[in-house]
Amino acid sequence: MENNFQTLPPNKRFKHLHQEKPSINLPAKKRPISLNLDSDTIPAATYCLPAKKRICALNPDLFPNKPFSPFDLNLEYDPRSDQIEKSVQENEQKQKEEEVDEDGIVCAICQSTDADALDPIVLCDGCDLMVHVTCYGTPLIDGVPDGDWFCCQCQVKDKNKNDDVLPCCLCPVKEGALKPTNDGRWAHIVCALFVPEVFFEDPDGREGIDCSKVLEKRWGKKCYVCTKRDGCVVECSEQKCCLRFHVTCGLNEGLCIEYKEGRNKGAIVAGFCKTHTDLWMKQQATGKYKIVARNEE
């Protein structure tokens, strides 16, 4: 090759020496890269990260009055932190509810907290039962005692030296404001008010509860709320509804039970199951729904 080069004329040797090397189209991965190590001319590298892995760093100078709390991006996520935060929020909500009702004084009969000088809420010194004077009747309507006051149940327990809970003959609930019936049993005042066939021999004093006229169909029927058959039940006032429930069970569930004085037939009691209670509330608010009430015979 060198011998042939030497035999060439001068002009061809000159062209051959200065001839440019042919460009070779190599793949991008195999092309040589020349790096300029001058730090002043190195451009800033940019990286396109996925959106989920991008970190938005705010300039602290934009918020001079709000210092940033330190955090470590290398810490692993702990799912228990969400549960702790949720429990803290629940505790704060409970504290707010307790602050709204600081004293917790509620009448066990009408479930109202309203009271005044003419109708105060009295506390039993034996079992902490709280009742309005007018709701409980005798002996409170004759005057609130200056000293200790004990409800009828506590008086009987103290007399008989027996701490057993006195059951209500109209429902399975064993707590609340009970008074003796005229046949030697016990019944809640609220049960006696809302069971249609039960009445007081002394309505003002709410004494002498008479259950002798309660319809046979009410006894031993299953309550759809507590699923028990103790006591007697009232039917949903919707004509086509067959659900039954105890008075105390219905009140504890927030069911609508209303008591009105009738013109000729005495008291009229209307009660609804949960579904028809919601419809009744909407009907009262908008007048859009209509409920056909059954006639109690």
Disulfide bonds with the S-S distance in Angstrom:
none
